[in-house]
Amino acid sequence: MKDMEIIRFAIAALFLLSGLFVLGVATFGLFRLDNALNRLHAAAKCDTLGSLLVLVGLAIIVGPNFTTLKILILVVFFWLTNPVAVYMIGRAEVQTNPHVENECEVMEL
């Protein structure tokens, strides 16, 4: 039984470390990119993937119980709401920033 726990811990560590790496790349992108839409794009993609990987790693560590079900419901919630929220923030930036056409190519909404 110890071997299964070691394998489960290794898989969970892989998910957690990869999620933290993706979140670190998102932080790097926030500081390196020029305008708000580019920062938003980098943060949105990496934020969704990084948080999902970390939460799946936590679900693996916890094991099969009611807490794992709550974590997986949280994964589904992030997966559905984060892209919509980022879209709305980006749309607000395009509508309120008068110089957005100078910074990047924007299509009509």
Backbone as JSON Lines, residues from 0, in Angstrom:
{"i":0,"aa":"M","n":[0.81,-1.2,0.0],"ca":[0.0,0.0,0.0],"c":[0.86,1.26,0.0]}
{"i":1,"aa":"K","n":[2.05,1.18,0.52],"ca":[2.94,2.33,0.55],"c":[3.33,2.78,-0.86]}
{"i":2,"aa":"D","n":[3.48,1.82,-1.77],"ca":[3.87,2.17,-3.13],"c":[2.81,3.01,-3.81]}
{"i":3,"aa":"M","n":[1.54,2.72,-3.56],"ca":[0.46,3.49,-4.16],"c":[0.44,4.92,-3.62]}
{"i":4,"aa":"E","n":[0.75,5.09,-2.35],"ca":[0.8,6.43,-1.77],"c":[1.95,7.24,-2.36]}
{"i":5,"aa":"I","n":[3.08,6.59,-2.6],"ca":[4.22,7.28,-3.19],"c":[3.9,7.71,-4.63]}
{"i":6,"aa":"I","n":[3.26,6.81,-5.37],"ca":[2.88,7.14,-6.75],"c":[1.86,8.28,-6.76]}
{"i":7,"aa":"R","n":[0.88,8.23,-5.86],"ca":[-0.12,9.29,-5.78],"c":[0.52,10.62,-5.4]}
{"i":8,"aa":"F","n":[1.46,10.59,-4.47],"ca":[2.17,11.81,-4.09],"c":[2.99,12.37,-5.25]}
{"i":9,"aa":"A","n":[3.64,11.48,-6.01],"ca":[4.45,11.93,-7.15],"c":[3.58,12.56,-8.23]}
{"i":10,"aa":"I","n":[2.43,11.97,-8.5],"ca":[1.53,12.53,-9.51],"c":[0.98,13.87,-9.04]}
{"i":11,"aa":"A","n":[0.61,13.95,-7.76],"ca":[0.11,15.22,-7.21],"c":[1.2,16.29,-7.24]}
{"i":12,"aa":"A","n":[2.43,15.91,-6.91],"ca":[3.54,16.87,-6.96],"c":[3.78,17.35,-8.37]}
{"i":13,"aa":"L","n":[3.63,16.47,-9.35],"ca":[3.79,16.87,-10.75],"c":[2.74,17.9,-11.15]}
{"i":14,"aa":"F","n":[1.49,17.67,-10.76],"ca":[0.42,18.62,-11.05],"c":[0.66,19.95,-10.34]}
{"i":15,"aa":"L","n":[1.03,19.9,-9.06],"ca":[1.24,21.12,-8.3],"c":[2.41,21.93,-8.85]}
{"i":16,"aa":"L","n":[3.52,21.27,-9.13],"ca":[4.68,21.99,-9.65],"c":[4.45,22.57,-11.03]}
{"i":17,"aa":"S","n":[3.75,21.82,-11.88],"ca":[3.47,22.36,-13.21],"c":[2.49,23.52,-13.12]}
{"i":18,"aa":"G","n":[1.52,23.45,-12.21],"ca":[0.59,24.57,-12.02],"c":[1.29,25.81,-11.49]}
{"i":19,"aa":"L","n":[2.21,25.61,-10.55],"ca":[2.96,26.75,-10.03],"c":[3.88,27.34,-11.09]}
{"i":20,"aa":"F","n":[4.44,26.5,-11.96],"ca":[5.26,27.0,-13.06],"c":[4.44,27.85,-14.01]}
{"i":21,"aa":"V","n":[3.26,27.38,-14.36],"ca":[2.39,28.13,-15.27],"c":[1.97,29.46,-14.64]}
{"i":22,"aa":"L","n":[1.67,29.46,-13.35],"ca":[1.31,30.71,-12.68],"c":[2.51,31.66,-12.62]}
{"i":23,"aa":"G","n":[3.72,31.12,-12.48],"ca":[4.91,31.95,-12.51],"c":[5.14,32.58,-13.87]}
{"i":24,"aa":"V","n":[4.88,31.82,-14.93],"ca":[4.99,32.37,-16.28],"c":[3.96,33.48,-16.48]}
{"i":25,"aa":"A","n":[2.77,33.32,-15.93],"ca":[1.75,34.37,-16.03],"c":[2.21,35.63,-15.32]}
{"i":26,"aa":"T","n":[2.81,35.49,-14.17],"ca":[3.32,36.66,-13.44],"c":[4.42,37.34,-14.24]}
{"i":27,"aa":"F","n":[5.29,36.56,-14.84],"ca":[6.34,37.12,-15.68],"c":[5.74,37.88,-16.86]}
{"i":28,"aa":"G","n":[4.7,37.33,-17.47],"ca":[4.03,37.98,-18.59],"c":[3.35,39.28,-18.19]}
{"i":29,"aa":"L","n":[2.83,39.32,-16.97],"ca":[2.19,40.55,-16.51],"c":[3.18,41.7,-16.41]}
{"i":30,"aa":"F","n":[4.4,41.4,-16.02],"ca":[5.4,42.45,-15.86],"c":[6.12,42.8,-17.16]}
{"i":31,"aa":"R","n":[6.18,41.88,-18.09],"ca":[6.96,42.11,-19.32],"c":[6.15,42.71,-20.47]}
{"i":32,"aa":"L","n":[4.86,42.46,-20.52],"ca":[4.08,42.92,-21.66],"c":[3.67,44.38,-21.52]}
{"i":33,"aa":"D","n":[3.41,45.03,-22.68],"ca":[3.25,46.48,-22.71],"c":[1.85,46.95,-22.31]}
{"i":34,"aa":"N","n":[0.86,46.52,-23.05],"ca":[-0.46,47.1,-22.84],"c":[-1.38,46.15,-22.08]}
{"i":35,"aa":"A","n":[-2.54,46.69,-21.74],"ca":[-3.47,45.96,-20.87],"c":[-4.03,44.71,-21.53]}
{"i":36,"aa":"L","n":[-4.31,44.75,-22.82],"ca":[-4.9,43.59,-23.48],"c":[-3.9,42.43,-23.58]}
{"i":37,"aa":"N","n":[-2.64,42.74,-23.83],"ca":[-1.64,41.68,-23.87],"c":[-1.44,41.07,-22.48]}
{"i":38,"aa":"R","n":[-1.41,41.92,-21.47],"ca":[-1.29,41.41,-20.1],"c":[-2.49,40.55,-19.73]}
{"i":39,"aa":"L","n":[-3.65,41.0,-20.14],"ca":[-4.88,40.26,-19.84],"c":[-4.87,38.9,-20.52]}
{"i":40,"aa":"H","n":[-4.4,38.84,-21.75],"ca":[-4.35,37.57,-22.47],"c":[-3.4,36.59,-21.78]}
{"i":41,"aa":"A","n":[-2.22,37.07,-21.42],"ca":[-1.25,36.19,-20.76],"c":[-1.77,35.72,-19.4]}
{"i":42,"aa":"A","n":[-2.37,36.62,-18.67],"ca":[-2.87,36.26,-17.35],"c":[-4.06,35.31,-17.45]}
{"i":43,"aa":"A","n":[-4.92,35.51,-18.44],"ca":[-6.12,34.68,-18.55],"c":[-5.79,33.24,-18.88]}
{"i":44,"aa":"K","n":[-4.95,33.05,-19.88],"ca":[-4.62,31.68,-20.28],"c":[-3.87,30.95,-19.17]}
{"i":45,"aa":"C","n":[-2.87,31.6,-18.63],"ca":[-2.05,30.95,-17.61],"c":[-2.78,30.82,-16.28]}
{"i":46,"aa":"D","n":[-3.63,31.78,-15.96],"ca":[-4.37,31.72,-14.7],"c":[-5.33,30.55,-14.68]}
{"i":47,"aa":"T","n":[-6.04,30.36,-15.77],"ca":[-6.98,29.24,-15.83],"c":[-6.25,27.91,-15.76]}
{"i":48,"aa":"L","n":[-5.23,27.73,-16.57],"ca":[-4.5,26.46,-16.59],"c":[-3.78,26.22,-15.27]}
{"i":49,"aa":"G","n":[-3.11,27.24,-14.75],"ca":[-2.36,27.07,-13.51],"c":[-3.24,26.73,-12.32]}
{"i":50,"aa":"S","n":[-4.35,27.44,-12.19],"ca":[-5.24,27.14,-11.06],"c":[-5.88,25.76,-11.2]}
{"i":51,"aa":"L","n":[-6.2,25.36,-12.42],"ca":[-6.77,24.02,-12.61],"c":[-5.76,22.93,-12.26]}
{"i":52,"aa":"L","n":[-4.51,23.12,-12.67],"ca":[-3.48,22.12,-12.35],"c":[-3.25,22.03,-10.85]}
{"i":53,"aa":"V","n":[-3.2,23.16,-10.17],"ca":[-3.0,23.15,-8.72],"c":[-4.17,22.48,-8.02]}
{"i":54,"aa":"L","n":[-5.38,22.79,-8.43],"ca":[-6.55,22.19,-7.79],"c":[-6.64,20.69,-8.05]}
{"i":55,"aa":"V","n":[-6.28,20.25,-9.25],"ca":[-6.27,18.8,-9.51],"c":[-5.21,18.12,-8.66]}
{"i":56,"aa":"G","n":[-4.05,18.75,-8.49],"ca":[-3.02,18.2,-7.61],"c":[-3.5,18.1,-6.18]}
{"i":57,"aa":"L","n":[-4.22,19.11,-5.7],"ca":[-4.77,19.06,-4.35],"c":[-5.83,17.96,-4.22]}
{"i":58,"aa":"A","n":[-6.63,17.79,-5.26],"ca":[-7.65,16.73,-5.22],"c":[-6.99,15.35,-5.16]}
{"i":59,"aa":"I","n":[-5.87,15.19,-5.84],"ca":[-5.16,13.9,-5.8],"c":[-4.57,13.67,-4.41]}
{"i":60,"aa":"I","n":[-4.04,14.71,-3.79],"ca":[-3.46,14.56,-2.45],"c":[-4.53,14.2,-1.43]}
{"i":61,"aa":"V","n":[-5.69,14.85,-1.51],"ca":[-6.75,14.61,-0.54],"c":[-7.27,13.18,-0.63]}
{"i":62,"aa":"G","n":[-7.35,12.65,-1.82],"ca":[-7.87,11.29,-1.99],"c":[-9.37,11.31,-2.22]}
{"i":63,"aa":"P","n":[-9.94,10.13,-2.42],"ca":[-11.37,10.07,-2.74],"c":[-12.24,10.27,-1.49]}
{"i":64,"aa":"N","n":[-12.78,11.48,-1.34],"ca":[-13.75,11.77,-0.28],"c":[-14.57,12.98,-0.68]}
{"i":65,"aa":"F","n":[-15.34,13.53,0.25],"ca":[-16.24,14.64,-0.05],"c":[-15.47,15.92,-0.38]}
{"i":66,"aa":"T","n":[-14.31,16.1,0.22],"ca":[-13.5,17.29,-0.07],"c":[-13.02,17.28,-1.51]}
{"i":67,"aa":"T","n":[-12.69,16.12,-2.04],"ca":[-12.28,16.02,-3.44],"c":[-13.42,16.43,-4.37]}
{"i":68,"aa":"L","n":[-14.63,16.05,-4.02],"ca":[-15.79,16.46,-4.81],"c":[-15.93,17.98,-4.82]}
{"i":69,"aa":"K","n":[-15.72,18.61,-3.67],"ca":[-15.79,20.07,-3.61],"c":[-14.69,20.72,-4.45]}
{"i":70,"aa":"I","n":[-13.5,20.15,-4.41],"ca":[-12.4,20.69,-5.21],"c":[-12.69,20.54,-6.7]}
{"i":71,"aa":"L","n":[-13.25,19.42,-7.11],"ca":[-13.58,19.23,-8.52],"c":[-14.72,20.14,-8.98]}
{"i":72,"aa":"I","n":[-15.66,20.44,-8.08],"ca":[-16.7,21.42,-8.41],"c":[-16.07,22.8,-8.58]}
{"i":73,"aa":"L","n":[-15.08,23.11,-7.77],"ca":[-14.36,24.38,-7.9],"c":[-13.59,24.44,-9.22]}
{"i":74,"aa":"V","n":[-13.03,23.31,-9.65],"ca":[-12.34,23.24,-10.94],"c":[-13.31,23.56,-12.08]}
{"i":75,"aa":"V","n":[-14.48,22.97,-12.05],"ca":[-15.48,23.23,-13.08],"c":[-15.91,24.7,-13.05]}
{"i":76,"aa":"F","n":[-16.07,25.25,-11.84],"ca":[-16.45,26.65,-11.72],"c":[-15.39,27.57,-12.33]}
{"i":77,"aa":"F","n":[-14.11,27.33,-12.02],"ca":[-13.04,28.13,-12.62],"c":[-13.0,27.96,-14.13]}
{"i":78,"aa":"W","n":[-13.18,26.74,-14.59],"ca":[-13.1,26.45,-16.01],"c":[-14.19,27.18,-16.79]}
{"i":79,"aa":"L","n":[-15.35,27.35,-16.18],"ca":[-16.46,28.01,-16.86],"c":[-16.45,29.53,-16.7]}
{"i":80,"aa":"T","n":[-16.05,30.03,-15.54],"ca":[-16.21,31.46,-15.28],"c":[-14.99,32.31,-15.63]}
{"i":81,"aa":"N","n":[-13.8,31.78,-15.53],"ca":[-12.61,32.59,-15.76],"c":[-12.52,33.12,-17.2]}
{"i":82,"aa":"P","n":[-12.74,32.31,-18.24],"ca":[-12.71,32.88,-19.59],"c":[-13.78,33.94,-19.84]}
{"i":83,"aa":"V","n":[-14.95,33.77,-19.26],"ca":[-16.02,34.75,-19.44],"c":[-15.65,36.07,-18.76]}
{"i":84,"aa":"A","n":[-15.1,35.98,-17.56],"ca":[-14.71,37.19,-16.83],"c":[-13.6,37.94,-17.57]}
{"i":85,"aa":"V","n":[-12.64,37.21,-18.11],"ca":[-11.55,37.85,-18.83],"c":[-12.07,38.49,-20.12]}
{"i":86,"aa":"Y","n":[-13.0,37.85,-20.78],"ca":[-13.6,38.44,-21.99],"c":[-14.29,39.76,-21.65]}
{"i":87,"aa":"M","n":[-15.02,39.78,-20.56],"ca":[-15.74,40.99,-20.18],"c":[-14.77,42.12,-19.81]}
{"i":88,"aa":"I","n":[-13.68,41.8,-19.13],"ca":[-12.68,42.81,-18.79],"c":[-12.02,43.34,-20.06]}
{"i":89,"aa":"G","n":[-11.68,42.45,-20.99],"ca":[-11.09,42.88,-22.25],"c":[-12.03,43.74,-23.07]}
{"i":90,"aa":"R","n":[-13.28,43.38,-23.09],"ca":[-14.26,44.17,-23.83],"c":[-14.41,45.56,-23.21]}
{"i":91,"aa":"A","n":[-14.39,45.64,-21.89],"ca":[-14.47,46.94,-21.23],"c":[-13.24,47.78,-21.55]}
{"i":92,"aa":"E","n":[-12.07,47.16,-21.63],"ca":[-10.85,47.88,-22.0],"c":[-10.95,48.44,-23.41]}
{"i":93,"aa":"V","n":[-11.45,47.66,-24.33],"ca":[-11.58,48.11,-25.72],"c":[-12.58,49.25,-25.82]}
{"i":94,"aa":"Q","n":[-13.65,49.2,-25.08],"ca":[-14.67,50.23,-25.16],"c":[-14.28,51.53,-24.46]}
{"i":95,"aa":"T","n":[-13.45,51.45,-23.43],"ca":[-13.13,52.65,-22.66],"c":[-11.8,53.29,-23.01]}
{"i":96,"aa":"N","n":[-10.89,52.56,-23.63],"ca":[-9.58,53.1,-23.96],"c":[-9.62,53.71,-25.36]}
{"i":97,"aa":"P","n":[-9.47,55.03,-25.49],"ca":[-9.55,55.64,-26.82],"c":[-8.32,55.36,-27.68]}
{"i":98,"aa":"H","n":[-7.22,54.96,-27.09],"ca":[-5.98,54.73,-27.83],"c":[-5.71,53.25,-28.08]}
{"i":99,"aa":"V","n":[-6.72,52.41,-27.96],"ca":[-6.49,50.97,-28.08],"c":[-6.09,50.58,-29.51]}
{"i":100,"aa":"E","n":[-6.56,51.33,-30.51],"ca":[-6.19,51.01,-31.9],"c":[-4.71,51.29,-32.16]}
{"i":101,"aa":"N","n":[-4.12,52.21,-31.43],"ca":[-2.69,52.5,-31.57],"c":[-1.82,51.41,-30.94]}
{"i":102,"aa":"E","n":[-2.36,50.75,-29.92],"ca":[-1.59,49.74,-29.19],"c":[-1.67,48.36,-29.82]}
{"i":103,"aa":"C","n":[-2.82,48.0,-30.33],"ca":[-2.99,46.66,-30.91],"c":[-4.12,46.69,-31.94]}
{"i":104,"aa":"E","n":[-4.23,45.61,-32.67],"ca":[-5.26,45.49,-33.69],"c":[-6.55,45.0,-33.04]}
{"i":105,"aa":"V","n":[-7.6,45.77,-33.17],"ca":[-8.88,45.45,-32.53],"c":[-9.94,45.34,-33.6]}
{"i":106,"aa":"M","n":[-10.71,44.26,-33.56],"ca":[-11.82,44.08,-34.48],"c":[-13.08,44.71,-33.88]}
{"i":107,"aa":"E","n":[-14.01,45.08,-34.72],"ca":[-15.26,45.67,-34.25],"c":[-16.04,44.64,-33.45]}
{"i":108,"aa":"L","n":[-16.7,45.11,-32.39],"ca":[-17.52,44.23,-31.55],"c":[-18.93,44.14,-32.06]}
